[in-house]
Amino acid sequence: MSARMRTLTPLAAALLLAGCSMIPTYQRPPAPVADSFPYPSATDGTPAAQLPWENFFTDARLRSLIASALANNRDLRVAVLNIAQARAQYDIRNADRLPNVGLNASATRAPNAFGKEASIYTANLAVSSWELDFFGRVASLSESALDQYFATEEGRKAAQITLISTVANTWLALAADEELLRITRETLATREETLRLSKLRFENGVTSEIDFRLAQSLTESSRAALAQTERQRANDIDALALLVGQPLPPDYTTGVDTLGVTLPDVPAGVPSDVLVRRPDVRQAEQQLLAANANIGAARAAFFPRISLTAGAGTASTQLSGLFKGGSFVYSAGASLVQPIFDAGRNSANLASAEVARDIAVAQYERSIQQAFRDVADALAGRATYGEQVRAVGAVVEAESARYRLARLRYDAGVASYLDLLDAQRSLFAAQTTLVQSRLQRLQNQVLLYRSLGGGWTEPPVAAR
């Protein structure tokens, strides 16, 4: 063989090795959702996926809690460790594409041809069973592991987005708890005073026992509502501590109410943009790519598997002469295994890989539909919560005026005591509903931010 041919032969083998792949050509499945969202969104502003959470949440206390959660939350820590584990699995698969070289040393003692015992010492570098990946089996497995690694990266981003929104919603719920506690305590104080006066009137024969018992019932109802709100606040404190990953001070307060919290509005854009911004959708697509690569490995299993073994070193009858004066020895070998009868194992593996790919397609499409619904629900809330808060606020104003007039009429002896207590009860219910409506509107804004991929900002680097 000429020198030119000896140069081209390894090159041709390398090109064959790199160019052959049994992985099906990937085509992204069409999105099974509408081309636009059913509710309008803001037209101006920074898209959620490009708006850092530090700029969306402007309250210093809330930002401090989110930063602590990102540093200490155990679920997020597990997500980060899953990335490291997936990277290690990819490194393992990728290492299979290169030969394993090891040092072998041996010593044997056996009778020679003359019936005398002789010792033989050998030391060599050996390549053990390196598969020539002509049909891309090893490369397909490596590609699948790489896609799984990318999927865990996207999973960590999705976990961070969920963590940030959950911390924010829990903190907002805690602010609402504190506001409800204040309203409930004020209402309880008013009802206790009303009960005291009602008891005096009843004992002096001015009013009936019915009025006294009604005042007593409303007072105890306020105490029950206070206990319930205190329990809810304690639960929210515990939930927030779990999310943050460290205990909160016993006297921790948000320092705000639902009226004092403002969050920016973000544009939704079109559904195709959501697919790009949502890490959970990208995670599902990476898992689909991994399943697609596994089909290539399953197809390659039908073709011959060629492996090489080789070794080179020295041998000597004396240990001291092993590396000085020993004889040079070498060995080389190749093996080819062509599946002929495997009881349908390879066919079953291919069928399993194809079904796994179909499952991944369904899961990818499901993630798109879930993303679409999340945004649609948040936009529906954006379109309606404003009017709900305005209407409930008007109810509070009306009930406040009604209670004030009922108090004046009762003191003047024009209205009954029942009218006064009914106005007081309606005012408390309206105030509670207003706080809850404001909380729902704020949490809906957080939902819209999260649904659009807010909470994770891609670093300014070139696309992978």
N, C-alpha and C positions, 0 to 999 in steps of 0.2 A: 504494500500500500504506500502511495506517495505521501510526502509530507503535507501536501495540500489536502489530500483526502483525510489524513489523520486529524487535521485541524477542523475540517467541516463536519466530520461525523459527530463529535460531541456537541457541536453547535446545533446540528439538525435534531439530535436527540433532545436537547434542551428546549428547542422551539416546539417540538412535538409534545414534550412534557408540559409546557406552559399553555399550549393552545387547546388541548383537548379537555372538554368539560361536558358532563352529562346533565348539568343543571338546566331545567327548563327556562326559557326566556321569560323574564318577569314582566308582567303588565299590571300596573296598579288597577285594582277593581274600581269601577265607577262608584261614585258616592251615592248611596241610596236615600238621598234627601232632596228637598226642594232647592231651587236655585236662589231663593231669598227667604229671609225670616218673615214670619207672619206679622210681626209688630215692628214699628219704626224705632230707630235708635238715634243717638246724638250724631250729628254730622261733623262736628268739629271736635278737636282734642286729640291727644296722643293715643294711639291704639294701646290696648291693655298689655299686649305682649311686649311692647316697647317702653312701657311705663314702669320703672322700678317700684317695688313695694314701698320703699322709703318716701317716694313722692306721692303715692296714693294715700297712704296713712300718715297724716301730718301730726297727730297727737304724739308728743314725746314719750309719754308713759306706754302707749301701745307699741310704738316702735322699739322701745327698750325690751318689752316682753317678746316681741317677734324675734329680735336679735338673740335673746337668750334661748328661745325655742330652737332656732336654727343651730345654735351651738350645743345644746344639751338634750334635745329630744331624742329618746331612744329609738323610736320608730324610724326617724330620719337617719340615725346612725346605722341602723340595720340596712337601710337602703344603700348607704354609702359602702358598707362592707359587702353587700351583694355585688356591687360594681367590681370591687377588688377580687372577689371570688370568680366572677365571670371572666375578668381579664386573665386570671390564672388558668382557667379552663381553656381559654383561647390560646394562651402560650403553650399549653400542653399539646393541643391539637396542631398548632403551627409547627411545633418541634418535630412532629411525626414526618414532616416533609423533608427533613434533613437526616443524614445518617448519624447513628450513634457510634462514637468511637470510644473504645475502652482499652485499658491496659490489662492484659491477661498474663499471668505467671503461673507456672506449674512445675512440680517436681515428681518424677516417677522412678520407681526402683523395681526392676523385673529381670528375670534371667535372659541372658543374651543367647546368641546362636551357639556359643561354646558351653552353655550350661552354667555360666557364672553370672552372679547378680551384677547389674550395672545401673547406674543412676543417670537420668537425663533431666536437665533443667532447661526450661524454655521461658522466654519473655517476649511478648509481641504486642503490637497495637492491632486491634481487631475492629472491623465493622460488622455488626451483627444484624442480619436480616433487614436490610434497607429496602423498602418497597419502592420500585420505580413506578411512579404514579402516572402511567401512560393514559389511563382513562379517567383521571381526576377524582378518584374516590377519596384520597386523603385531602386533596384540595377542597373538595365539597364539604367534608367534615370541618375543615378549618374555616371555611366561609360561614358555615352554620354557627360555629362558636363565636365568630366575630360579630355576626348579626345579633346573637344573644347578648353579647357584651354591650353593643349599642343599645339594645332594648333595656338593659338594666340601667344604663345612663339616663335614658328617657324616663324610666320608672322613678329614678331618684328625683328628677325634675318635677314629675307629677306629684310625688310625695311632698316635695317642698311647697308646691303651690297649695296643696290641700292643707298642709300644716299651717301656712300663713293665714289662709282664709278661716280655718277653724279657730286659731288663736284670736283673730279679729272678731269673729262672731261671738265667741265666748266672752270676750272683753266687753263687747257691746251689750250682751245679755246681762253681764254684771252691772254695767252702768244703769240699765233699765231696772234691775233689782234694787239698786240704791235709790232710784227715783221713786219706785213703788213703795219702798220702805218709808220714805219721807211722807208720801201721800197717805199711806195707811196709818202711820203714827198720828198725823194731824187729824185724820178722820176719827181714829179711836179716841183721841183727846176730846174732840167735839162731842162724840157720842157718850163718853163717860160723864161729861158735864150735863148733857141732856138727860142721861139716866139719873143723875143726882137730883136734878130739878124735878124730873118726873116722879121720882120716889117721894120727894117732899110733897108734891101736889096730891099724890095718891094717899099718903098718910094723913093729909089734912082734908081729905074728902073733896078735893077740887076736881080731880080727874078719876077715871075708872081704872080698874086693874088691867083692863085690856091695853090701855095706853102705856102703862108701866111695863107690862110684859113685852110689848112690842119694842119699847126702847131697850129693854134688857136683851132681847133677841138680837137686835141690830148691834149692840155693843159686843156681845159675845161673838157675833159673826165677824166683827172687825178684829177681835183678838185672834180668831182662827185664821183670818186672812194674813194677819201679821206674822203668825207662826209659820204659815206656809211660805210666805215671802222670805222670811229669815232662813228657812230650810233651803229654799231654792238658791239664795245667795251663797250659802255654805257649799252647796253642790257645785255651783259655778266656780267658786274659789278653788275647790278640789280639782275640778276638771282643768282649770287654767294652770294649776301647779303641775299636773301631770303633763300637760302639753309643753310647758316651759322647761320641765325637767328638773325643777328645783322648788323648794318650798317658798311660798309668798309670805310676807310679813303678816302677823295676825291682824293688824289694823289696816291692811291694804285697802285702798279705795281708788276708784278710777278718777275721781275729781271732776267728772262731767256728768251731764244728763243727756238724754236722747235728743233734746232740742239743740244742744251746743255742739254736737258732732256733725261735721260736714265732710263729705267724700266727693271727689270729682266724678263727673260723668264721662264715660268712655264710649267711643263709637264701636258698633258691632261689625260694620263692613258686610261682607258677603260670606256665605257658608264656606266657600273654598278657602278663604283666609283662615277660618277657624281650624281647618284640617292641618294647616301649616304651623299654627301657633300652639296647638294643644299637644303637650308631651305624651299624654296617654294615647292619643291617636298615632303619634309617631312610634310609640312603644309597640302598639299592636302591629304596625306595618313592619317593624324590624323583626318581630316574631314570625310574621308571614314570610319574610325573606329567608329566615332561618329554616322554616319548614320547607320552603322551596329548594334550598340548598341540600337538604337531607334527601330529597328525591334524586338529586344527582348522584349522591353516594350510593343510594339503593340501586340505581340503574347500573353504576359502574361495577357493582358486585357480580353482575352476570358475565363479566369479561375476565380474561386471565389476570392473575395477580403475580407479578414478577418481583422476586426479591434477590438481592445480592448479599453475599458474605465475603469478607476478605480479611487477611491478616498478614503481617510481616514483622519479623523480629529475629532473635538469635536463639541458638540451642547449643548446649555444651554438656559434657559429662561431668564437669566440675563446676560447682557453684561460683567459685572465684573467677572462673573464666567465662562466665555467662556474658558479661559486657565487655570483655577484653579477650579477643582471640576466639570467641564462639563462632559457630557456623551460622550463616545467614539462611533463614528459612522463610517461606511465604506460602500462602494458600489463597485460593480464590474459587468462588463457586456461585452458581445462580440456580434459582428454582422457579418453576412456573406451575401454578395451580389453576386449572381450568375447571370450573364447576360443571359437572355432568349430571349427577343425581343428588339432590339435596332435600328430597321429600317436599318440595315446594317452599323451602325456607326463603329463598331470595325473592320469589314471587310474592310471598306474604309480606316480607319486609317492604317491598316496593308498594304494595297495596296499602300497607299501614302508613307509609310516608305520604302517599297521595291523599289518604283520608285526613291525616294530620294537617296537610296543606289546606284542604277544604275547610277543616275546622278553623284554622287560622284566618281564612278568608271571611268566614262568618263572624268571627270575633272582631276582625278589623272593621267590617261593615257595622257591627253592633256598636263599636266604639264611636264611629262617625255619627250614628243615629243618636247615641247618648249625648255626644257633644252638641248636636243640633238641638236636642230637647233642652239641655241645660241653658243654652243661650236663649232659646225661645221662651222658656219659663221666666228667665230673668228679665227679658224685654217685656213680657206680659206684666210682670210686677212693676217695672219702670213706668209702664203706661197707665197703671191703675192705682198704685200706692199713693201717689201725690194727691189724687182726688179723695182717696179714702182718708188720708191724714187731715186734709182740709175740712172734709165733712165732719169727722169726729171732733175736730177742734171747734167747729161751729156748735156741735152738740154740747161740748163742755161749756162754752160761753152761754148757751141757752139754759143749761141746767144750773149754772152758777147764778144767773139772774133769777131763775125760778126759785132756787133755794133762798136767796136773799129776800125775795118778795114773800115767800111762804113764812119765813121767820118774822118779817114785819107784820104780816096778816095774823099770824098766830099770837104774837105779843099784843096785838090790838084786839084780840078776841074775835076776829072775823073768820079765820080759817081753823080747821080742826088740827089736832095734834097728828093725826094720821097723814094729813097733807104735808106737814113739815117733815116727818120721818121719811115719807116716800120721796120727797125732793132731795133729802140728804142721801138716801140710798142711790138714787139715780145719778146724782153728781159723782159719787164715789165710783160707780160703775163706768161712767163716761170718762173720768180721769184715768182709770186703769186701762180702758180700751185705747185711749189716746197714746199712752206710753207704749203699749204693745204694738200699736200701728206704726209709730215712729221707729221702734226697734225693727219691725219687719221690713220697713222701707230701707233702713240702713243695711240690714243683713242681705237684702236683695241686691243692693249696690255691690256688696262684697261678692255675692254670687255671680253677678254679671262680670266683674273683674276677673274672678277665678275661671269662669266658663270660657272667657276669651283668651285664656293662657296667661293672665296676669300673675305676677309673683315670681316669674323666672324670666330674666333678660339674657338673651344670648350674648356672649362676649363678642366684641367687634373684630372677628377674625374671618378669614376666607372660609367659604362653605366647604364641608368635608367632601 
